[in-house]
């Protein structure tokens, strides 16, 4: 759970920095990025305190070192540095995926599968938004083949993930209700992502809807663990 939230906030903090540079929901975005960075610091401490195997410990240390470069660079993100930071963020996510998989492989928690899947869905929603925002900020990135592939692949992975969650929700009414809400948001989000050229309103919708989907995924996670409300987690706002 902590590793999944760690990965989500690492992606979200980069996306929110793009929003700030583009002037999208400025005051709200600045507050959310501060909270996202605070959550990152908290999750890092929690993971560092946990007793882990050598495999998990190595995976955490690689992810932790990679995150330092991003955290130091986000406050000065601009059109000239955004693309380089995208590559930094993608490298972080790869390392964090290894960390999540290492933890899941050693867990006997029955909720781990749904938790991992839901948090990957939240991360994918952020990833699609950050690609659109990056391409809007740096026009030279619009035709970059790698970004087009990343966006298309993320969409496919997200759709497949929703199908897997639907299978898990067949006999769980509460889970199905939350998943239905997430699917409604996805329908709106997918339409916005498919727009021909992005107006300021489209970018605002993509930015906010990516967070709403993440919120519903975190709700699914909390449902699985029967966690009490936590105002520091984005789902509670």
KAURWO-V448716 format. One record per helix or strand. SS is the DSSP state (H for helix, E for strand). FROM is the first residue (numbers start at 1). TO is the last residue. If there is no record, write none. Layout:
BEGIN
((SS FROM TO) (SS FROM TO))
END
This chain:
BEGIN
((H 2 22) (H 26 49) (H 54 74) (H 82 105) (H 112 137) (H 139 141) (H 145 168) (H 173 193) (H 200 225) (H 234 236))
END
